[in-house]
Amino acid sequence: MNFSLAEEQQLLREALVRFIEKNCGFDKRRATMAGAAGWSRDTWKGLAELGVLGVLVPQEFGGYGGSTIDVAVVMEAMGEGLLLEPFTASSVLGASALVACANATQQAAILPALMSGDTVLAFAHGEDGSTPLGTTAAEAGNEYILHGAKRRVPHGAQADTLIISAMTAGSAALFLVPGDAAGLQRRDFRTIDGLRAADLALNGVRVPRAARLDGEADVPAAIELILDRAAAAVCAEAVGVMQKLQQQTLEYIKTRQQFGQPIGRFQVLQHRAADMYMLLELSRSMAYYGAMAAAEADAGRRRAGVSAAKAYIGRSGRLVAQSALQMHGGIGLTDELPASHYAKRLTMLDFWFGTRDDHLRRFLSSAPR
């Protein structure tokens, strides 16, 4: 299968890599990560100027009108740069939700602001507990009143607008909720890889009827599609992280001296480095396979393809991270070394949008017999 990028995709990748190398160095990342916001508005505006934030926005609204492959190209470059900005939350999850479920008026009101970087979205669906969807939205005149809780929402405290799933009148629906809405509590926290997530509590949050995304989509099916696109996107991001981590490790073992010679001359480390390279290349193939599967109209084929990619890359990412840290030795665990940050990101990516075990079970139940 030919995984070569089209000319436009290659140009997009090159422009994004240049921007990241110029504006998103490791020292700046550490400083930004320690700040109150946890991400850079200047970097976000720069991504908007490149047109990256509108990669999934239809051309009729001024967007790139890109495919899931275009998203993979962007996410791989962002993985290499280890960006902190809420691209997955806003431009993948948020944009996918609006395109799939909003009506034309709602799309026209929000998508241009998303592309310009003036509005940051977050998609709040995950919950604790045994029920599939415990958050409720009760009709009250011209309003809906939301009660419930959402857990581990990517960039949930940084978002200007939240897209929240809830049950209303026995069916699932999505609602636009302002980040400063009365009755909404957001507990912000930093994940181990330096990004931000939030737990949300909705205690009688009132939104107008127009806040309900009322396009013609089947909402439960659309939510599954949105999450599959996000899972495919982070697979591509993981490949970018692995690429950079493999390069850093190779450079280290070529220069680190032990017993009067570079440790890269020791055969056991050469074998380990070769294993890392093979895992990287196989993961790249699986990531683009997952990206293509995420665009499948057939839900069964989409589930099987995305879950196969997520399960494989979850395992490979962890092996690459462990190998990199082992070959770096104790210094590989220090906060001052980029390798430790890349390893942490790989570890966390296995948990976003379903773990390896979750997707392995899903693949086994979705794959054609």
N, C-alpha and C positions, 0 to 999 in steps of 0.2 A: 504494500500500500504506500502511496506517495504522500508524505507528510510535508513536502516542500511548501513554503509560504508563498502566497501571491505577492506580486511586486508592491501593491499598496500595503499589505500587511508587513512586509519587510521594512518599508519606509516608516510605517507607524512605529515599529519596534525600535528602529535606529534612532528616531527622534526622541522617543521616550527614554531610551537608555542614555542618550546624551544629556537630557534634562536631569535625570536622576544622578548621574555622575557629577554634574556641575552643582546641583542644589541640595543633594541629600546624602552628604558624606556621613561616615560613621560617627564622628565626634558631634556633628550637628544632631544626629539622631538621638544620641544619648542625652544631649541637653534638652531636646524637645520632649523626649520620653519622661524626663523628670519634671517637666513643667506642669502647670495646673490643668491645661487643656489636654495634654498628651499627644497632640498632633499639631501640624503647622498650617495656619490659614494661608500663608504665602505659598507654600508648596501646593495647597489645594487650588489656589487661583492659577498657579502655573499649569497644573494639570488641565484646568478648565480652558486655558488659552490654547493648549495643544489639541483640544477637542476630545480628550480622553474620557471625560466624565459623561459624555453623551454617546458612548459607544453602542449602547443598546436602545437609544432613543430613536424612534422612526424619523426619517428624513422630512416628513411633512411638518414636524415640529422643530426642524433645524438641527437634528441630531445626525450622528454618523450612520445610523441604520445598520449597524454591524451584526455579525453572526456570533454564535457561541465560539467559533474559532477565533474571531477577532478579540473576544473577551479573553480567551486563553493566551493570545499573544501579549496582551496588556498585562495580565496577571503574572505571566512568567517573568517579564521585565521587572515588575514590582517586587516579585519574590527575590530577584537578584539584588535589588536595592533595599530590601527589608523595610519597605515604607510603612509608616504608622497611620497614614491617612485612611479615612473611612470609605474606601472605594468599594469594597465588597458590600458593606452595609447600605450605601446610598446608590451607587451606580449599577450594582448587580441585583441585589435583593429589592431595593426600593424601586428602581426603574422597571424591573421585571414585573413587580406587583402592579404598577400603574399601567404598563402596557397591556398586561393580561386582564386586569379587572376594572380599571377605571373607565368612565365614559369620556367622550371627546372633550367635553367642557372641563372636566377635572384634569385630564392630561394637559390641555392647553394652559391651565392655570399653574401647574407645578413643574412640568418637564423643562421648560426654558430656564427656570430658576435653578433646577438641578444641574443643568448643563453649564450654567455660568458660575456655579459654585456658591451662589447666594443662599441656597437651601440645601441642607444636609438631611437625608432621610435615614430612618432605621426601620427594620422589619421585625416586629415583636410577635413571635408565634410560640416559642418554646415555653413549656410549663412543667412544673413538678406535679406529681400525683398520678393516679391511675386513669382518670378520665382523659379522653383524647383532647378535649377543649373545655376547660373549666371557666374561662372568662365569659361573662354574659353581657349582653347589650339589650336593655329593656326599652321599648318604645314609651315615650311620655310626651304626647302632643306632637310638636314639631322637633322633638329632640330624641336622642338615645342616651341612656344612662348606663355607663360601663362600670362593672365590678369585676375584680379578679387580680391575678398576678402573672407576670411574665418573668422568666428567668434567663440570665446570661444573654442578654440582647446585645449583639455587637454594636458598639458606639451608641448605645441607647441613651446615655446621659448627654452626649454631644449633639444629638440630632435636633434640628429645628422642628421637624414634624415626624411623628411616629405612625407607622402603618400597623394597626393592631388587629389581630384576629379575635373574633368573639362569636358566641352562639346567640342568635336572636330568632325567636319564633320557631325554634327547632332546626334551624339551618345555620351554617357557618357564613360569616360575612367579614369584610375587612373595613376598617374605619381609619380615617385620617384624624389624628389627635395632636394638637399643638404641644410642643415640649414643655410649655409653661402653663398647661391647662390646670385649672383648680381641681384638686382631688387626686392629681397624679404625683406620685412620689418616685424619684429615681435614685437608686443607690449605686453610685459609680464606683468601679474598682478596676485596678490594673491587673491584667492577666500576666502569667509568668513570662510571656514573650514581649511584654512591654506595651501591648495594645490595651484598649479600653472596652469594657462591657458594663452592663448595668442590670440590676434587678428592678422590676417595675411593680408598683402597687397602684391599682386603680380603685379608688374609693369614691364611687358616685361621680365619676367624670362625665360631664355633660357635653355632648357635641350635637350640632344641628343635623337634620336629616341629610343635608347635602354632603356631610362628611362621610357617609357610607359610599364605598366604591360600588357603583351600581351599573357596571357594564354587563355584558351578556354572558360572561364566563361562568362555568361551573366552579364555584369558589374552592371546594375541597380539592378538586383536580388541579386547579390553578396553583394552590398552595404547594402541592407536591411538585409541580413543574418549577415553581420559583426556587424551592429548596434544592431540587436537582441541578438547576443552573448554578446555584451557589456552590454546591458540592463539586461540580465539574470545574468551576473557577478556581477553587482553592487547591484542586489537584494540580492545575497549571502553576499556581503560585508555589506549591511545594517543589515542583521541578526547578523553578528559578532559584529557590533556596538551596536545593541540593547541588545545582550547578556551581553556585558561588562557594559553597562549603567544600565541595570536591576540589575546586581550584585552590582554595586557601590551604587545604590539607596537603595537596601535592607540593605547593610552594614551601610549606613548612618542612616536610620530610626531605626536601632537596637541600635545605640550608641548615637544619639542625644537626650539629656535630655530636657524635658519640663514638668513643674509642678511635678518635682520629679520623673519622670519615662521616659523611652525611648519612643519617639513619635510613634514608631512602635506598641505600645500597643493600640493606638487609632484605633477604628474599621474602621473609614473612610479611614485611610491610609492603613490598611490591605486590604481593598477592592480594593483600587487603585493599590497596589502592586500585588494583584492577577490578576487584569485586565492587568497589564503590562506583567505578565508572560504568560497569555493566548495569548496576541497579539504576543509575541515573538515566542511561539511554533507554532502558526498558520502561522506566517510569515516564519518560517523555512521550514514548509511543502510546502508553496507556492514557496519559493525560489528554492527548489529542483525540484518541479514540473516545474517551469520555466526553470531550467537548462536542464531537460529532453526534454522539448518542443523545446529548442533552437537547439537540434540535429535532430529534425524532418525533414524528406525529403520533406514532404508536406508543402508548404509555408503557406497555410491557417491555418493548425493546429499549426504551429510554431508561427504565429502571435497571434493567440488566446491565446495560452499558455503563451507566454512571456508577452503579454500585461495584462493578468489576474494577473500574479505574480507582475508585476511592479505597476499596479494600486492598488492592495491590500497592498503591502508593502509600497508604498508611503503614504497611509493613516495611516497604523499602525505605521510606523516610526515616523511620526509627532506626533501621540498620545503618543507614548512612550517617545519621547523627551520632550513634554510638561508636562507629568506626572512627569518625573524625575526632571525637573527644579522646578516644583511646590512643590514637596516634599523636595527638598533641600532648598527651600526658596531663599533669596537674595544671599547667598553664591554660589548657583548654577550657577549664571551668571558671576562669576569672572573668569578671565583668568587663575588664579593659580589653579583652581580646574579642574581635568580631565573631570568631567561631562559636563561642558560647551562646551568643544571641541568635545565630542562625540555627544552632541545634535546638534551642528552646522553641523557636518558631516552628520547626519541623515537628516537634513533639506536640505542640498545641494544634497544629493543622489536622492531626489525626482525630481530634475530638470535635472539631467544628462540623456541624451538619451530618453527624453520625460517625461513629468510630469504625475501625476496620471490622470488628466483629459484627456490628450492626449491619454494615453493608454486605458482609459475607452472607449473613442470614437472608438479607433481602435479595441478593443475587440468586441464591439457591432456590428461593421461592418464585423468582421472576423469570429465570432462564428457561427458554423453551425446552421441552422434553423430547 
